[in-house]
Amino acid sequence: MCGIAGAAWNQSSSAIDRTTLTRMIDAIAHRGPDDSGTLLSQDLSTPKASRTECALGHRRLSIIDLGGGHQPLSNEDGTIWTVFNGEIYNYRELREGLIARNHTFQTNSDTEVIVHLYEEMGAACVEVMRGMFAFAVWDQREGSLLLARDRMGQKPLFYRHADHQFLFASELKAILQVPGLPRIIDPEAVDLYLTYQYIPHPKTILKGFQKLPPAHTATFKDGELTLRKYWTAPYAESQATSSASPPMTTSTWKAELRETLTEAVRLRMRSDVPVGAFLSGGVDSTIIAGLMQSLSPHPIHTFSMGFPQPEYDERQFARMAAEHLKTTHHEFVVEPDAARSLSRLIWQYDEPFGDSSAIPTTEVSRCAREIVKVALSGDGGDELFAGYSRYQAVSLAGRSDRLPAPIKNVLAWKIWQKIPTSTRQRSFGRRAKRFIAAISQTPEKRYLRWIGIFDQEARNELYQQSFRDQLSHFDSSHLITDAYAACPNRDFITRTTFVDVQTYLPCDILTKVDIASMTFGLEARSPFMDHRVVELAARMPIELKFEPGKGKKILIETFADLIPQPIQTRPKMGFGVPIDHWFRNELAPLLKSILLSDRCEARGIIRREFIERLIQEHLSGRWDHAYRLWNLLCLECWARIYVDQIPPVSAPGMDCFGLDL
């Protein structure tokens, strides 16, 4: 796991020098504190077929071949160079095949496999890699630069292509080290963010900057940029739609799931440094920790994070799982003081990022890094195996769609009136009313209503008129409706899990884990994100995963020996954060000082009157607006750091911009 940055250009006026390149990689030194390196193609003696030049920079977090693996790294004759972030888990098997074809290796690192695979296969080399990665390959002979990102989007890759210049980096802040780049907020990105709490690829918060989508390569040559998608999760290839093979029995599915996930865990335990696991006390992380323990001759280290508020605290279940698996367990508590480092959190994420569970994820990563350098996680299990409680709502709403619309609407209204009003975001009453409020919409728009932060009506009320005018031809719902349209022939619950795999998983969950862990030089690995596990889950019939009242059926049944019974049957809790409590107490001054400031209003995005109402309703206890307020707070703090360029501050008794509390 590392950080990469660089550039390519085909006109000398667009060149970057070594000083700029060094600033780029220094901006992401936290991703790779162990080593650094740079390369300028004009320093190479090999002739090339075009005028394109290249600069490559690297910061290394040493995991494999600690003494070797310095980057940029080349092939035998110095014509192919790479910088690499991530892990190629099947590098040993690939290496054996390359040696058999007379390739010579100078190191034992997985990085060197990339340059030799590229010699053999060109850009198609990504298709045989089993891992998480973002890398660049400079071909000196062809004068071309290849970028590649892993199938699921575990490793980030930003870029900017303009004025005969192509810039790229693991994080946006590295590209922004290049002098003279404009920092213009994209209104459409803001609208997407306030709909979903993240900015989906390929957009970024800044105009002119983009994210390379998962499972894509990009090739820059002679000033032209070409993108190619090299893999798609096979949700269209369910057993029900395939006649190529006889139907699999439930026991066969279970056996294949056990074998495939166990192999994914085994490969992710390959390391020359200590490896542990995040353990939340849920099904997914317990399975991963259990498989790790079964493959380890010694107790593995497991890590969990909790809160003083009982309704948000899962430590008792993490402790139960650790005792059952006989791991060496470590647990920590997140206090409101952790949120005081908001400016540091915003700086790390580069863009507005509204998932408040970034706070405990950051904290557990910091604590784990004191003991291990690699941690496995259970991320992806809910999306692949229908674990979220909202899939139960999808199922229930689907059954109600069989009723004639007038009858359904009358029943919904009568039920709505009988449900007591609740101000708590996570209460049954509030969720039930949210469910009923969307019941008359199409299934796709209904799902968006449930998962969204601000719906269209609320955003119209939130925005200043001049900002709203810039969005007159933009509809943020297309992210979800287009994803549904890409998977038309499966049942609606499977289609919904596909939507989450394409959007929420890479843009929120995997982004959160990558940034939180790499802030402290910790490598987080997700066995559920192994593309063979994903392909198996994608083809699996929904009946094996889901039934009313129960998700992740086959996962729990297949790995029941690893999961304590109370964890098997407990409702899914999620990685919730008590920001509702914090905003009514310790963080109320910060909230008001930032969102009700003249600076915030002058930014021209959100209306002060609307924010005043949200804050007043929240502080009085009339309504829980914690998630909405957190998203707005993150947006304004991001603008201060990245647009106004106010340096982050973190000090006792002060908020994130040095204002007295």
N, C-alpha and C positions, 0 to 999 in steps of 0.2 A: 504494500500500500504506500503510495507516494503522492507527489504533486508534480504535474507537468505543465509546461508553458512553452510558447514559441511563436514563430511567424514564418511566413513565406511571402515573397514579393517578386514581381517581374519587371519592376522599374526601380532604378537606384534611388529615386526620390521617396520611395515608400519603404526603404530599408530600415531596420532597427539595428542598433549597435549592441556591443556586449554589455555596456553599462545599463541600457534599458532592459536587456534580457535578464541581467542579474537582479534588477529591481523587481521584475516580474516573479522570479522564483523566490526571492526573499519575502514577497507578500504572502506566500503560501508555505513558509518554512515550517509552520506547525504540522503540515501534512507529512513532512519528511525531515525530522531533526537530525538524522544520522549522517547524511552526506549530501553533496550537491555537485552539479556539473553542467557545463554549457558547451555548445558546438555552433560554429558559424560555417556554413557550407563553403564560403569563399576561401576558407583556410585549407580546404581539401585539395589534393593534387589531381584527383580523378576528373577527367573531362565529362561534360554532361551535354544532353541533347537539346537543352532549352536555356533561356535566359533566366529562368526562375532560380532564386537563391532561398536559403532557409536558415533559420536559427532555432536551435532546440535547447531547452533548459529543463533541469530535473532537480527535485528534492526527494531524498530517499528515506523511507522508513524500512530498515533492514529486517526482513522476516525469513527469507530463504538465502542460503549462501552468504552468510554475514560478512565474510572477508572479501568476497568477489561481488560481481553484479553492479559495479559502478556504471552510472549512466551519464550521458548518452553512450550507448553500446552498439558495436558494429558487427558485421559479418567478417569473414576471414580477410577479405581484400579491402575493407573500408569503403565499400560502395553503397551499403545499406546500413542506415543508422536508425535507432529507435529510442524513444523515451516512453515509459510505461508506468501506469498507475493501476494497481490491482493484483490479481493472482490468476495464473493459469493452473488450475488444480490438476489437470492431466498432463502436466509438463514432462513428467518422467516417461510416460508412455510415448508421447510425441517425440521426445528426445531420442529414445531408442530407435524409432523408425527413421529419424533424420541421420543418425550415426550410421545406420545400415545403408543409407543412400550416400555415404561418403562425405557428410558434413562434419566439419571439425569444430569442436566446442572449446572455448577458453575458460569458461566458468561452469558452475553447477546451478546457476540461477534459472528461474523460469523465463526471465526476460530474454535470454539469448535464443530461446526457442522461437521467438517472434521473428527475428531477422532471417533465420534459416527457413522457417515456414513461408515467409514472404518470398524468398528466393524461389521456392518450389511452386507456390500457388498464387502469388500476387495478392490482391485484395481479398480473394476467396479464402485466405488463411484463417479468417475469423470463424469460418464455418466448422472447423474441426476443434476449436478451442472450447474447453469446458471451464468456465470461470467467470469472474467479474473483472472488467477491464475498461480502461480508456487509454488508448495509446496513439502515438504518431510514428510513422515510418517515413524517413526521407530516403528517396531513391536518387542517388547522385548521378547515376547513368542517365536516367530518364528526366531528371529535373522535376520530379513530382513529389508531393507530400500527401500521404494517406493518413486519415484519422479514422478510428474505429471505436465504437462504444458497445458494451456487452448487451446481451439480448433483453435483459429485464430492466436495465437502466440503474444498476447499482452504483456505478462510478460516473460522476458528472463530467461533462465536457462542454464548455462554452466557446463560442467563436464570434468573430466579426469579419466580414468580407466587404471591403470598400476601397476605392482608390488604388486598385492594383495591389492591394495588401490583404493578407489573410492572417489573422491573429487567433490564437487558441490558448486555452488554459483550463486547468481543473476547476478553478474558481474565477468568478467574474472580477474580483478585486485584482487579480494578477493582470488581466488585460487592461484594466484601468490605470496601470502604471505607465502605459505608453502615453507620452505627452500629446496633448491636443485633441484627445477624443471627446466628443460631445456627451454630456450626461442629460439627456432629454427623456423625461418620463413618458412612457407609452400609455395613453388613456385606456386602450383596450386591455392592456396587461393589468392595470388597476382594477378594471371591471371584472376581469377573470379572478383576480385575487380576492376581491370582496364577495364574489360568488362562492368560491371553493376553498379559500384560505391558503391557496398556493397559486403559482403562475405556471401553467402547463407548458411543456415543450411544444413547439420550438421557440415560443416567445420567451423573452426576458422582460424585466421591468423597464429596461432602457431601449429606446428605439435604436435600431441598427445592430443590436447584439442578439445572438440566438443561442439556443441549446441544441446540440446534436441529439436527435431522438434516439431512444434505445433501439438496438438491433439495426443500426445504420452505420455505413461508412461514408466518408466524404473525401474526395480527391481534388487537390488543387494543382493545376498545371497550366502554364501559359496564361495565367490570369483568370482562368475559368474554374468554377467550383461545381463538382458533380456529386450528388447524394444518391446512395443506393441502399434499399432495405434488403437485408440478407436473411431474415428469419421472421416468422409469424407464429405465435402460439396457436396450435391446431384445434381451436374450438369448433371449427367447422367439420372436424373429422371424428365425431362421436361414434361409438359403437353402433348406435341406432342407424346412422347414415352410411355405414361402411358395410360392404358385402364381400370385402377381400378376405376376411378371416371369420371363423366360427365365433359365436358369442362367448365372451369370457364369463365364467362363474364368479360369484362374489368371493369365494375363497381364492380364486386365481388373481382377482384384482388386489386382494389383501396381501397375498404373497409378493406380488410385483411391487406394491407400494412399500412393503417392509424392506425388500431388497434394494430398491432404488433410493429410498431416503437414507437407509443405512450406508450405502455406498457414497452418497453425497456428503454425509457427516464424516466418513472416514477420509475422504479426499480433503475436506476442509480442516482436518486435524494435522495435515502435513505442515510442519513448521520447524524452524530451528530456534524458536523462542517459545516461552510459556504460553499455553492456550487455556482459556476458560470459557464461561458461558454466562449470558444474561439469563436470569431465572425470575420471571414475574409471578409465578404461581398459577399461570394459565396452562391450557392443554399444550399449546405449540412449543413454548419454551421448555416445558417439562419433558416432552418427547425428545427434543434436541439434546438437552442435558443428559437424559437417560441413555440415549444412544452413545453419546460421548463417553459416559461412564462405563458402558458395556465394552467399549473399545480401548479403554485405558487401563493400564496395570495399577495405576495409583488414583486416589481420589482427585477429581478435577475441582477447580475453583469455580464457584458460582456466585453471582452478584445480583442483589435485588435492591430496589429503592422504594421507600414508602413515604407517607405523610402523617402528621399528627392527627388529621381529621379521619376518623374511622371509615367514613363512607368512601374515602379515596384510597384507603390503605390495603394492600394485598400481601403484606409481609408474612402474615400467618400462613398463607397458602404456599408462598415461596419456601418458607421454613419447613412446611410439611413435605413438599416435594424434595427438598434437599435431604431431609432425614430419611425419606423413603429410598432415595437413590444413593445415599451415603456419600454425598459430596462434601467438600470443605466450603462452607457457606459464609458469605459476607453480606451484611445488610446495612443500609444507610437511610437517613431521614432527610427529606427536603423541607426546609423552612422558607418562610417568605423572603428572607435575606437573599436566597438564590435568585429571585426575580429582580433584585436591585442591580444585578449585573446585566440588565436588559440591553444596554448599549453594546456590551461585548457580544451578547447573543446575536443581536441584529447584525453587527459587523461580520461575524462568522458566516451568517447565512447569505450574505451578498444581496439578497432580494427580500422584500416583505414576505415573511413566512409566518402564518398565523396558527400553526398547530402548537398549542401550549404545552403538549407533552414533550416538546423539545427541551424544556427545563429539566425534568427528571432524567431524560435520556442523556443530556449533557452531564448531569451530576453523576449518574451511575457509570458513565464512561470515564469521567475523571477519577473516580474511586477505583474502578477496575484497573486502570492503567498503572496504578501504584504496585500492582501484583502481577499482572500479565500484560502481554503486548498484542494478543489476539483474543477476541471473544466471539463465540458463535451465538446467534440469536434465532428466535422463532418467527421472524418477520415473513409474511406471505402466506402463512397457514390459513388465516381467515378468508383471504380472497380466493385461494385455490380450492378450499374445501367448505365454503359457504358457512363461515362461522359467525359473521356479524349478526347482531339481533335485528338489524334493518332488513335482512333477507327474510326473516319471519314476517315482517310487515309487508314485504313484497308478496309473499305467499298469501297472506290474509286478504290483502287488497285485491289480488287476482281472483280469489274466490268471490269477493263481493261484486266484481265486474260482470259476473253472470246474471246479476239482477238487472231488470230494466232501470234505466237511469232515473226516472221520477221516483220509483220506489226506493232506490238506493239513497237518493238525496234526502228524502223525507226521514228514513231511518237514521241516516247519519246525523241530521239535525237534532232528532230526539235524543240520540245517544250523547251528542255534544252537550246538551242542556243538563244531562244527568251527571256528567263528570265534574267533580269539584275542581275549582281553579287552583292551580299550584304555580308558585313563582320559581320553583327549583328546576333548573335545566334538565336534570337527570331523573326527575320524578316520573312516576307512571302517568299521573294525570296530565302533565304537560306533554309527554310523548303521545298519549292517546289523542289529545286534542290536535296535535300537529299531524297525526295520522289522518284524522277525520277531515281536517281542513283541506287536505289534498286529494280526498277520495274521488272527487268528480273529475279530476284531470286525467289526461292520458297516462298510461303507466310510466312512460319515459319522463314526462314532466313532473309526475308525482314523485318519482325517485329523486329528481333534482331538488324538489321542494324539501324533501326530508334531509338531504345531505348538505344543502346550501347554508351559508352563513347569513347573507342578506339576499332575499328574493328580489325579483325585478321591481316590484312595487316599493319595497324598502329602499332599494338603491336609488330609485327616482326621487324619493324624498330626501335621501342622504346627500346627493350631489348638488353642488352649486350649478346654477343654470348654464353658465359658460362651459363647465366641464361636461354636463349632460348633453349639450349640443354636439360635442365631439364624438359622441357615441350613437348618433342618430341612426347609423346604418350597421351597428354592431349588435350581435346577440350572443351573449356568453353561453347560452344553453346549448349551442351547437357542439361544444366539446362532448357533452353527454349524448345528445341525440345522434351525432355522427358515429360515436363508438357503438351505440346500439345497432345502428344500420350496418355496421361492419360484421355483425354476428346475427344474421336474420333467421337462421333455421333451427335454433335450439329453443328449449323452454325458457320462459322469461327469467327465472332465477339464475340459470346458467348464463344467460345473456347479461344479467346484471353483474354477476361475478366477473365476467369478461370485461365489462365497462370499468370496473374497479382495477382490474389487472392492467388495463391500458392507461388509466388516468391516476387514480388515487394512490395506487401502490408505488409507481416510480416517482411521481411528482410530489408526494407528501411523505409516505412512510420511508422509502429508501433514501430520499434526500435528507430527511431528518436524521436517520441513523448514520449516514456517511459523514455529514458535517459535524454532528455531535461527537462521534468517535474520533474523527481526524483532528478535531480541535486539540486533542491531547495525545496525538500520535498513537492511537489505538486502532487496530484493524478489526473491523466488524465483518463477520462472514455469515451468510444466511443460507443454510442448506436447502430450505424450501425453494430458493431461487435458482437452484440447479436446473438447467433447461430440460433435463430428462424428467425430473420430478414435475415440472410445469407441464410438459407434454403429456405425461401420464394423467395428471389431474384434469387437463383440458378435455381429454377424450372420455373421461369417466362419466357415466350416467348420473344425473342429479339424484336419483333415488338412493344411490349409495352414499351420497354426502349429506342429504338433507331430508328431513321430514318435519311436519308442523311441530314446533316446540323443541326441535333438536337439530343443530347443525354439526358439521364435522363428524358425522356418524362413523364413516369408515376409518377415519383417523383415530378416533377414540377406541373403536373395536380392535383395530390392528395393533395398537400399542398400549392396550389396557394393562399389560404387565408393568409398564413403566409409570403409569399415572395413578396416584392414590385415588380411591373411590370418591372422596368429597370433591376432588378437583374435576373428576369426570362429569359430575352431575351439577356443579355450581353454575349459576348464570354467568355469562360473560360480563366482565366488569369494564374492560378497556383501561387504557393508561390515562385516566382522568387526572386533572390538576385542579386544586381548590382555589382557582383564581377568583371565583365568586366571593369566597371569604376574604381573600387578600384585598380585593378592590373595595370591600366595605370597611376594611380596617387598615392594615399597615400601608397598603399601596394606594389608598384613596388620594393622598396629596399628589403623588406622582401622576396619577391618571388625570386629575384636573389641571395640573400645571402644564402638562403636555398638550392635551386635546382641546383645552379651552383657551389656549394661548393665541395671541395675535398672529404669531408666525404660522400656526396651523391654518388659521382662517385665510391668511394671505396666500397660502399655497394654491388656492383656487379649486380645491377638490371637494371638500366636505363642508356642510353648513353647520355653523356653530350652534344654531337653535336646535337642530336635530340631535347633536351630541349632548347638549345640555339636558335635553329631555331623557335621553338614554341613561346618562349618569344619574340624574335625579331619581328616575324610576328604580335604578339598580341600588343606589345607596339607601333609599327608603324601604327597600324590600318588596316593593310592589311587583317587580319583575326581575328575572335573572337575565341580564344582558352581558354576562361575563365574556362569552366567546366573541360576541360582536365588538365589545369594547377592547378586548385584547387584540383583535385583528386591526382595528383602527389605530391603536397605540403602536403596534409594530410598524404600520405603514408610515405614520408620522415620524417615528424614531429613525426608520430607514432613510427617509428623505433628508433628515437633518445630518445623518452621517455621510450618505453617499452623494447627495445633491448639494446641500449647503456645506458639506465637508467640515462639520464640527467634530473635533476629535472626541472619541468615547471617553467617559469618565466613570470610574467605579470607586466610590469612597464611602466610608461609614457616614450616615446622616445626610447623604446627598442623593439626588436622583441621578438618572443616567446621563444628564447633561450639566451636572454641577449645580443644580438649583437646590436651595435649602428645603428640606422637608419639614 
